[in-house]
Amino acid sequence: MATENVHNLDDLLAEGMDSLLGEVTGSFTISITKVHANPNQPRLFFDKDKLKELASSIKQHGQLYPVLVMADLETKGEYILVGGERRYRAIKEELGWDSITVIEVEGNLDELALIDNIQREDLNPIEEASQLQLLKEKYDYTDEQLGDVIGKNHQTVSASIKINNLPEKIRKDYLNLLEEKIPTSGFQAKSNPRITKITKSHLIELAEVSKKKDQAELWKMIKKGISIKAIRQHKATQASLEKTPQNQTTIKERFLKTADKMAEKISQMATVDIDLNANELDKLDNIQEILTAFINEQKKKLGKNG
């Protein structure tokens, strides 16, 4: 391929990858057998239903956007896919077409593949954390240098990388939730109480918990729909508990476990239609009054002891 039609990674970043793909000249069509998937593709999870939808759109409208490829240095005339794997899979696996339109680029293969996925928000938090760590180790980047590469500040990079510290069991469980069609970006409690909203922030907060046992308990709560605010409150309570003298720990643990169970039951009320009569509302009011009185009494004791 003529060198004037080969685009540099820096040019892609400067122009903005999505906008560039819509107006770039120099794309060409080749046999799809000459394009090979990137063995280090950052994205691990591909929704089969969405691939079918994409294939249907491409069949109807044609391939509107080329995929990004790099020359395979080991095999002349062949290419490695670095951006647009969903389009590549839809065309190859779903449509069975013989050819595909591509743009040849040059630069760092790993960086370009990761940037393409991150800019399109195609990676789930587990995949993103894994690839950030891979780039960091492979090229000896600091978090700040890595942030410059992908266009994010180093605090965001550092926080994302923390997700790699989660136990493998939790990471696999999260990926299994995706495969079971339980979305991480929606909450539809009425149709399915198991559908929860699990964000990257949930996973980062969880990764910052030091004890594996506490992580496992908190993960169960996250899957049931606990908010970020509630997670932080729970962590603060646990941290305070660890500073409590040993002879007071057992009683406080019992109280906190009871409080957590009550909070969990209350959160579950959001998943069902509630039909309360006046007597039942009075009972709830009584419970609230008892709790308020108990908390006020504890505050008075703390004041006296302080």
GIZI-V60082 format. One line per field, one symbol per residue. ss: DSSP state (h for helix, s for strand, l for the rest). phi: phi as a letter, one per 30 degrees, with the letter a starting at -180 (. if undefined). burial: # if it has 9 or more other ideal C-beta (glycine too) atoms within 8 Angstrom, else .. A space follows every 50 residues. Layout:
# GIZI-V60082
ss->???
phi->???
burial->???
This chain:
# GIZI-V60082
ss->llhhhlsshhhhhhhlhhhhhhhllllsssshhhsslllllllllllhhh hhhhhhhhhhhlllllssssslllllllssssslhhhhhhhhhhhlllss ssssssllhhhhhhhhhhhlllllhhhhhhhhhhhhhhhlllhhhhhhhh lllhhhhhhhhhhhhllhhhhhhhhhhhhllllllllllllllllllllh hhhhhhhllllhhhhhhhhhhhhllllhhhhhhhhhhhhhhhlllhhhhh hhhhhhhhhhhhhhhhhhhhhllllllhhhhhhhhhhhhhhhhhhhhhhh hhhhhl
phi->.dddcccdeddddddjedddddbdcjdbcbdddcccdddceddccbdddd ddddddddddciddbdccbbdddcbdicbcdbajddddddddddciddbb cbbdbbkdeddddddeddddhdcdedddddddddddddchdddddddddc ibdddddddddeddddeeddddddddddddicdcbabbdddaeddbccce deddedddddcddddddddddddcjdddedddddddddddddddeedcde ddddddddddddddddddddcbdcbccddddddddddddddddddddddd dddddd
burial->....#####.###...#..##..#.###.#.#.###.#..###.##...# ##.##..#....#..#######.....###############.##....# #######.###########...##############....#.#..##.## #..#.###.#####.#...##.###.##...#.#....#.....##.### .######.#....###.##.######.#.###.##.##..#..#....#. .##..#...#..##..##............#..#................ ......
